[in-house]
Amino acid sequence: MIAEWTREAADELGLSLEGSGRRFQLSGEVDGVPVWAKVFLGIDQQAITASAVVTFEPPLGLGLRLDPKGAFDWLVRDALRKDPAPPPIISREFDDEFHARFLHLDQARALITEPVAKVLMHANQQDLNPTVDDTTVEVATSMIGSAEQIVAVVEGAAKIARVLVDARKSVPAPGPVRMTARAFGPVVREIGGRVDPDTLEYSVKLEVGRLGVWVEHHEEQWWTLFDLSLDRDLLCELRMTDKREHPKWKLWIRPDIETGNAVFDETFVVRGEPEEQVRRVLDGPAQEALVELRRHAHSLLITNAHLQAGLAEAVRGSKTLLGVIHPLLAAGHALTSHLRRGHGPYR
């Protein structure tokens, strides 16, 4: 029955179908939402499980995690019930069904409006067990007994993703992001460029390449990230980082390339080929510029196409932003100096 039901579901949804025997995969779009699903027979040869995943692109960026509560959670809730009850995170009905984690409560309430909460609760009450984070929606059930139930799993994932993406458009940016966006003002006046009104990211096109600066939350830490996408490829495969970022065990391995500059070689791990071109790129001025850049950033990653730097904070002031931007552009110019002549980094 699993093969027949899965084929019927794929046909009804207009999805591609792969697999045979006990395991099948479905993929495609449902109402414009890309979905990937799997249907498989359990080890006991009895229970048929179906799950569907939708990936948010771009991620929601809210530090979001939603998980359905289980029977144990209900027992604990009843045992620890307080009078008067604390204010709900979303609503009492929603909080009874889901564990919810967000970076900011105002964003949680702006995202999980009443219509969104109803979609999530309806899926949960259908035993679809929806889980949501910043990157994916996943629904799954092991109670499949028909093609219609497989369809319900796939459509459930797509519907949840669609309402969350729509709701995300009205969620205000978190305070740290708005704070850094205000600091972009003097940067725009000095260097040019613009701040995107929707994403609050700064970008500018310069002669050396395109610079982007934005704020994001990653692994419980706010970061201000800087990316200089070089207009000219360095004509080699290059990947280098400073030794603060390099995995500790790799520090015992001799770097692929050393320049002979003790300060530079003690600061950076360099990989790349052809070695002759890497050395040409990493000439004296480039080494000096990269060492100077490293003084102003908490993280660095350099490739043949990008210079990326990070500060482990949501920057409050334009002086701090420019303190990274200036040496970043100078490093980009130094790395590409053998490809260009007579131009500064701002032209």
C-alpha atoms as one frame of an Amber mdcrd trajectory, in Angstrom:
protein
   0.000   0.000   0.000   2.853   2.436   0.706   3.858   2.571  -2.974   0.283
   3.044  -4.186  -0.549   5.736  -1.618   2.687   7.616  -2.279   2.146   7.583
  -6.052  -1.414   8.847  -5.602  -0.200  11.650  -3.323   2.583  12.640  -5.731
   0.137  12.735  -8.638  -2.385  14.832  -6.721   0.277  17.324  -5.599   2.196
  17.374  -8.886   5.437  16.315  -7.203   8.342  14.247  -8.493   8.575  10.757
  -7.009  11.652   8.630  -6.382  12.240   5.411  -4.485  10.818   1.934  -4.272
   9.971  -0.787  -1.803   9.846   0.656   1.701  11.103   4.227   1.101  10.003
   7.035  -1.223  10.912  10.702  -1.696   8.697  13.444  -3.108   9.913  16.865
  -4.216   8.645  19.919  -6.016   6.442  22.917  -5.288   3.083  23.121  -3.556
   1.331  26.454  -4.159   4.709  27.969  -5.008   6.455  26.621  -1.897   9.401
  24.219  -2.503   8.829  21.040  -0.468  10.805  17.850   0.102   9.060  14.867
   1.680   9.716  11.226   2.473   7.413   8.293   3.116   8.775   5.072   4.570
   7.785   1.839   6.238   9.027   1.339   9.787  11.226  -1.490  11.014   8.151
  -3.286  12.338   6.799  -3.405   8.741   3.548  -1.919  10.055   3.715   1.831
  10.711   4.076   4.138   7.719   5.733   7.471   8.480   5.517  10.592   6.348
   7.453  13.807   6.882   7.807  16.998   4.892  10.375  19.803   5.095  10.355
  23.360   3.766  13.528  25.441   3.952  13.239  29.195   4.473  15.319  31.133
   1.958  16.469  33.495   3.317  16.238  32.342   6.952  13.762  34.098   9.214
  16.582  35.446  11.399  14.526  35.591  14.612  16.257  33.041  16.832  13.023
  31.066  16.494  12.298  27.565  17.755   8.822  26.020  18.058   8.274  22.456
  19.304   5.012  20.705  20.147   4.520  19.878  23.805   4.077  16.254  24.861
   2.040  14.533  27.544   4.822  15.014  30.109   4.711  18.771  29.543   1.013
  18.761  30.368   1.634  16.884  33.619   4.357  19.322  34.625   2.141  22.274
  33.689  -0.686  21.033  35.901   1.698  20.262  38.786   3.366  23.680  38.643
   0.316  25.757  37.730   0.465  29.120  39.462  -2.366  31.339  40.562  -2.528
  33.883  39.152  -1.071  32.475  35.936   1.857  34.366  34.339   1.060  36.316
  31.161   1.138  34.162  28.021   3.976  34.337  25.514   1.631  34.151  22.511
  -1.740  33.075  23.889  -2.742  30.597  26.564  -4.058  28.165  23.945  -0.882
  28.380  21.870   1.427  28.181  24.883  -0.391  25.024  25.994   0.550  23.329
  22.718   4.027  24.645  21.905   7.363  25.420  23.439   8.366  28.772  21.927
  11.816  30.372  21.913  12.623  33.763  20.389  15.294  36.387  20.775  12.714
  39.126  21.354   9.183  38.867  22.720   7.880  41.701  20.530   9.049  39.814
  17.444   7.428  36.598  18.677   4.072  38.289  19.074   4.397  40.091  15.730
   5.143  36.802  13.941   2.715  34.438  15.684  -0.462  36.392  15.088  -3.832
  34.755  15.711  -4.157  33.425  12.113  -0.608  31.987  12.197  -1.217  30.421
  15.610  -4.406  28.783  14.318  -2.540  27.188  11.388   0.144  25.798  13.700
  -2.341  24.542  16.291  -4.516  22.942  13.613  -1.493  21.045  12.258  -0.569
  19.933  15.759  -4.111  18.761  16.474  -3.938  16.687  13.273  -0.920  14.888
  14.805   1.447  16.455  12.251   3.821  17.521  15.053   5.078  20.731  13.400
   8.514  21.998  14.397   9.846  25.345  13.217  13.140  27.178  13.454  14.796
  30.014  11.568  15.662  27.789   8.617  13.028  25.062   8.286   9.496  23.873
   8.867   9.091  20.142   9.390   5.942  18.111   9.940   5.850  14.363  10.517
   3.463  11.611  11.546   3.691   7.849  11.778  -0.077   7.398  11.504  -0.321
   7.219   7.710  -3.224   5.134   6.453  -4.074   6.676   3.101  -2.811   8.847
   0.239  -4.930  11.693   1.636  -2.896  11.687   4.847   0.366  11.937   2.898
  -1.113  14.894   1.030  -2.098  16.464   4.363   1.507  16.195   5.629   2.984
  17.880   2.557   0.318  20.556   2.324   0.597  21.178   6.063   4.311  21.954
   5.808   3.772  24.233   2.814   0.914  26.118   4.481   2.855  26.707   7.705
   5.872  27.967   5.734   3.706  30.261   3.631   1.945  31.947   6.572   5.217
  32.382   8.468   6.995  33.949   5.482   4.065  36.309   4.962   3.966  37.215
   8.654   7.748  37.744   8.750   7.351  40.774   6.459   5.614  42.713   9.238
   7.992  41.739  12.063  10.127  44.687  13.183  13.900  44.322  13.151  15.355
  43.619  16.614  16.757  46.503  18.590  20.459  45.682  17.993  19.895  45.603
  14.213  18.065  48.961  14.269  20.828  50.423  16.421  23.548  49.451  13.930
  21.397  50.666  11.019  21.362  54.132  12.597  25.165  54.008  12.781  25.310
  53.492   9.004  24.280  57.133   8.428  27.769  58.680   8.727  29.200  55.744
   6.734  26.863  56.546   3.838  27.851  60.213   4.003  31.573  59.388   3.975
  31.756  56.480   1.515  28.409  56.467  -0.273  26.095  53.526  -0.726  22.700
  52.871   0.826  20.899  51.066   3.637  18.213  48.640   2.471  14.958  49.742
   4.153  13.725  46.153   4.487  16.840  44.263   5.622  18.682  47.260   7.177
  21.874  46.063   5.459  24.422  48.560   4.189  25.962  48.133   0.740  28.138
  50.171  -1.581  29.769  49.494  -4.956  33.376  50.666  -5.079  36.162  50.253
  -7.601  37.755  47.485  -5.558  34.466  45.574  -5.161  31.058  45.516  -3.481
  30.979  46.009   0.286  28.136  44.747   2.447  27.676  45.190   6.203  24.881
  43.690   8.284  24.018  42.366  11.739  22.941  38.835  12.560  22.547  36.606
  15.590  24.531  33.379  15.551  25.152  30.839  18.318  23.826  33.097  21.093
  25.982  36.017  19.917  25.276  39.193  17.965  27.715  39.793  15.101  28.341
  42.719  12.789  29.597  41.161   9.561  31.554  42.808   6.752  31.926  41.276
   3.294  34.003  42.761   0.482  33.276  40.911  -2.757  36.244  41.619  -5.011
  35.537  42.786  -8.541  38.643  41.005  -9.799  39.529  37.429  -9.021  43.016
  36.967  -7.585  43.799  34.303 -10.225  44.546  31.664  -7.614  42.773  29.445
  -5.130  43.268  31.134  -1.765  41.846  30.482   1.674  43.339  32.052   4.741
  42.238  32.852   8.255  43.868  34.096  11.403  44.978  31.598  13.991  42.324
  32.680  16.472  39.728  31.154  14.155  41.668  28.130  12.920  40.835  24.795
  14.632  43.394  24.244  17.371  44.515  20.826  16.197  45.385  22.201  12.772
  47.821  24.652  14.325  50.184  21.727  14.826  50.327  21.214  11.065  52.752
  23.387   9.160  50.730  25.873   7.014  50.799  25.191   3.306  52.420  28.531
   2.562  54.713  30.712   4.648  55.916  34.111   3.465  59.028  34.540   5.582
  57.433  37.486   7.379  57.422  36.268  10.988  54.602  38.567  12.119  52.368
  37.574   9.190  53.159  33.842   9.414  52.464  33.828  13.163  49.150  35.593
  12.552  47.641  33.761   9.570  47.147  30.238   8.266  47.410  30.250   4.461
  46.287  27.592   2.007  46.227  27.967  -1.764  47.522  27.193  -5.213  49.361
  27.794  -7.414  51.817  28.795  -4.735  53.682  31.231  -6.980  50.510  33.274
  -7.599  49.533  33.144  -3.920  52.923  34.593  -3.005  52.511  37.275  -5.673
  49.154  38.244  -4.173  50.504  38.197  -0.619  53.319  40.678  -1.253  54.694
  43.028   1.397  51.955  45.698   1.214  49.232  43.025   1.239  50.746  41.387
   4.320  50.899  44.711   6.146  47.297  45.532   5.216  46.010  42.146   6.386
  47.872  42.332   9.687  46.392  45.808  10.226  42.893  44.537   9.359  43.268
  41.715  11.823  43.867  44.276  14.605  40.380  45.688  14.082  38.289  42.503
  13.649  37.350  39.568  15.854  37.197  37.128  12.934  38.644  37.022   9.432
  38.305  34.809   6.375  40.060  35.656   3.105  39.488  33.836  -0.197  40.307
  34.624  -3.796  36.928  36.351  -4.189  35.959  37.685  -0.723  37.358  39.430
   2.325  35.116  38.747   5.297  35.476  40.239   8.765  33.336  40.156  11.874
  32.882  41.997  15.157  31.307  40.031  18.003  28.732  42.709  18.758  25.975
  44.748  17.190  28.011  47.883  16.575  26.627  51.056  18.137  28.732  53.718
  16.454  29.881  54.689  12.981  33.450  55.168  14.222  33.673  51.455  15.021
  32.154  50.545  11.649  34.606  52.736   9.768  37.392  51.327  11.925  36.831
  47.996  10.161  35.679  49.280   6.764  38.773  51.389   6.071  41.344  48.624
   6.714  39.089  46.098   4.930  39.042  48.218   1.775  42.765  48.900   2.081
  43.419  45.150   2.307  41.238  44.515  -0.730  43.140  47.132  -2.699  46.501
  45.718  -1.589  45.536  42.172  -2.577  44.457  43.277  -6.050  47.226  45.841
  -6.617  49.033  43.524  -9.041  45.843  43.496 -11.163  45.324  47.261 -11.206
  47.514  50.346 -11.187  46.887  53.924 -10.180  43.569  53.501  -8.332  42.639
  53.925  -4.674  40.178  51.695  -2.829  37.296  54.216  -3.021  37.292  54.877
  -6.776
